[in-house]
């Protein structure tokens, strides 16, 4: 039986995933108002997916508890992560809702449990060290990230972790004392404007990604209310026109909420 402290940490991660998909509006992404650029996903599917990950997240916390960051732990976390992916696909009938989130959340949960800390710098550094360890049991697959990495030299979710989650840190550094809707919206746009999201490139090309990033960056620094800003509507239209979905940003957005409200 999994101890309460491990279950509670896992529950915080699941809550963050549900919060992310509920946060609205999010151009290109599934939220409470729209399915974004997706025809095979909706908010209820994301809820089911998030719930399916609770047991694996709990096990990651338990196996990592006060453990050193070494190859043995990396391979164990990888094993549990692959089980989590199977549980997710079973819950969603084969739709990839949270594969990237399993990677990032799994590393962060492991780091927190291993070091028994809520210090952001320590968590990100530990997750970085863990992600850089090789897992001999990983079977290379032709994922969206792998395809775009090969074609455009983008690092994707793996590179984000192995570099210490720099874009996650940027989002959390934006007005760190505030927790209101406008601040979270701008944190999302900080991610939109900085993350080389392989989901976008896979669906389109590098130019579309750069245009998307530039549009997002303009809105972040604009003092106008975001929902009343014509540029925000332009960004939403842009995602629809190019049928793009910044799924990598969504995973980091959930992770930022998880870390900001870590108990």
N, C-alpha and C positions, 0 to 999 in steps of 0.2 A: 504494500500500500504506500502510495506517495505521500510524503509528509506535507503538512499544511503550508509550510514556508515555500516549498517548491511549487506547489499548486498555485499559491497566491501570485508568485512571480509570473507563472505561465498565464494566469488569468489577466494580469495587467497587459501582457502582450496581445492576447486575444481582444481585449477591450480596445486597445490601440488600433488594431486592424479594423474593428467594427466602426470605431470613430472615424477613421480615414475614409471609409467608403460612404459614411453618412454625411461627411462634411460637404457642403454644397454652396455654390456651384464649383465644379472643377473642370475646366475645359478639356475635352477629349476623354475624360475618365468617367467611370460609373459613379454616380452619386444618388442622393435621394430624389433628385429632380429629373435625371436623365441617365440613359445608358451610354452616354458619350459616343465614342466611335465604335461601339461594340454592338453586335447583333446576337451574340451568344452568351451575354452576361447581363445580370441585373443585380440590384442591391441584395436581394434575398439569397442569391447564389453565393455572394461574397460572405454573407452572414453564416451560411452553412459551411463554407470553406473554412472560415476563421474558427468556428466551433470544432471542426475536425482536427485542428492542430493542437488543441489543449493538452492532450495526453503526451504527445511528443515533446512539446515545449516543457512540460513538467519533468519529463524524463531527462531532457537536456540539463535542466537546472539541478536535478538530483545527481546525475553522473558527474557534473562539473564541480560540485560543492567542495571548495577548498583544495581542488586538484591543481597540480602544476600545469602550465601551458606547455604540453609536449606532444609528441607524435601519437602517443596512445590516446590522449584526449581528443585530438583532431580526428582520428579515425573513428572514435566512438560517436562523436558529434555528427560526423558524416553518415554513419550507419543509421542513426536516429533520424537524421534529416531525410534520408531516402525513404524511410518508413512514413514520415510525415507527408512526403510527396504522394505516395501511394494512397494514403488516407484522404488527401485533398482531392485527387483525381476520382476517387470512389465517390466522394461527397458531391462532386460537380459533374459527374458523368463524363469525365475526360477533359473538362475545360480547365485551362491553366489560369487560375485566379491569383495564387499566392506563391508561386515557385520562388520568385526573387525574394519575397518576404521571409520565406522559410530560411533562406541563406542568411540574410542580414539579421533577422530576429534571433535565429539560432546562435549566431556568433555573439550577439550582444547579451543574450540570456546566459550563455556559457561564461562569458567574461565577468558578468555581475556575480554569478554564483561562485565562480572560481576565486575571485578576489574579495568577495563579500564587501562590496563597495557600491556607493551611488555617485562617486566622483566621476564626472564626465570624461576628463582627460585619461584617467586610469582605465575606464571601460573601453574607450576607443583604442587606446594603445594595446590593451590586452587582446581585443578583438582582432586588431591588425596582426599581432604576432601569431594568433591562432590561425587566421586565414592564410598566412604565408607558409604554413606547414603543409607538406604534400600528403595527400590521402591516396595510398596505393590502390584502394578499392574503387576509386572513381573510374567509370567507363566513359571516355570522351564521347560526347554526343553533338550532333549538329544543331545546337540551339540557336535562337535568334542572336544571342550575344556572341556566340562563336562565329556565326556567319558575318556579322557586321565587324567584329574585331579583325577578322582576316581581311575583309575588303577595305575597311576604312581606318584600321589601327586604333580602334576605340577599345577601352578596357572593360566597359560594362560593369555589372554588379560585383564581379570578382575583383576587378581593379579598384573599385571604390573601397571595398573592405581592405584590400592589401595596401592601400595608401592611407589607411587610418580613418576612413569615412570623412574626407574633407568637406564634402558638400552637405552632409548631415550636420557637421560642426558649424558650417556657414549659416544654415537655417536656424539652428539653435542660438547662434550669436546675434541674430537679428532681434533687437529689442528684448533681451532675455528676461527682463522683469515683467513683461506684459503677457497677458494670456487671453486677450479679447479676439473677437472674430476677425477684425481687420488685420491684426498682427499675424494670425495664423494664415490668413489669405496671402499676405505678403511673404511669409515663410515658404508657402507653397510656390509662389512665383520666384523666390530666390532659388529654389530647386529647379524650377522650369528653366531659369536663365543660366544655370551653371552645369547641370548634369548632362553629360553626353549620352542621352537616353537611347540605348540600342533598340528599344521598341519603336521609337520614332523612325530611326534610320532604316530599320528592317521593313517598315511599311512604306517608306518613301526614299529619301536620299539625304546626303549630308547637308545640302543647301537648305532643305526644308527644316532640318534640325536647327541650323544656325539662324534662320529667319524666325523660327519659333522662340529660340533663346533671346534674340534681340528684342522681339515684341514684349516678351515677359519682363526683361530687364528694364524697359522703358516704364512699365506700369509700377514696378517696385518703387522707383524713386519719385513717381508722380504723387503729389500730396492729396490729390482728389480722392474722394470715396471710391473704392474700387468698383463696386457694383454699379455706380453711376458714371463710371469712366468709359467713354466710347472705345478706348483702346482695349479694354477688357472684352467688350463685345466683339471687337475685331479679332482678338486672340481666339475667342470661342468659334467664330466663323472660320478662322484659319484652320483649326483642328478638324472642323467638319469638311472643309473644302479638300483637305489633303488626307482625310480619313486616318488621322494619327492619334495615338494614345500614349501619353508619357507614363507608362506603367512602372518604369524604374523610379521615377519621381514619387509615385504613389507609395511604393515600398519604403522609401526614405522618409516620406511624410509621416507614415504610420510609426516608423522608428523614432522620429523626432518627438512625437507625442508620447510615446512609450518612455523615452528617457526624461522628457520634461516633467512627467508626472510619476516618476519612479518612486515607489515607497519601499 
